[in-house]
Amino acid sequence: MQRRGFTLIEMLVVLAIVGILAAAALPLQELALRRSQERALREGLRTIRGALDAHRAAVESGKVAPGPDGSPWPADLTLLVQGVPLVGEPGIAPENARRLYLLRRLPRDPFADPALPAAQTWAVRASTSPPDAPAPGQDVFDLRSRSDRQALDGSHYRDW
């Protein structure tokens, strides 16, 4: 009578091969996750900076009132989602005026703490702060990541 099945040695060899393949796939999966986070960071920065530029263009064209101290930039990032009241509609209270919505939702920094609200995941720069020492202020001129981590290309996320 002939027995069918696998021997213990055959099973151990197959298990060892599967373990080696799994160990080799883990770094590749981590690299793919990091690349997707970097892609999300680039897209978030591009989206918000585009909305900031659109806000400035709306102020310069007279559709929207200037921000603090006559600045063409919004006072904070949440205004891009909540909408900015349009000017030029006499007799309508500002809270009832039509609004210019520049973002549907505020993108998050993918490297920030997930418990934070989206607006707090970004480090903002005011128009009055110098480029070599960005600091928050009365308006939002630009933004960057708060992460101190280094990107796959060797740059720092906070410098993007």
Disulfide bonds with the S-S distance in Angstrom:
none
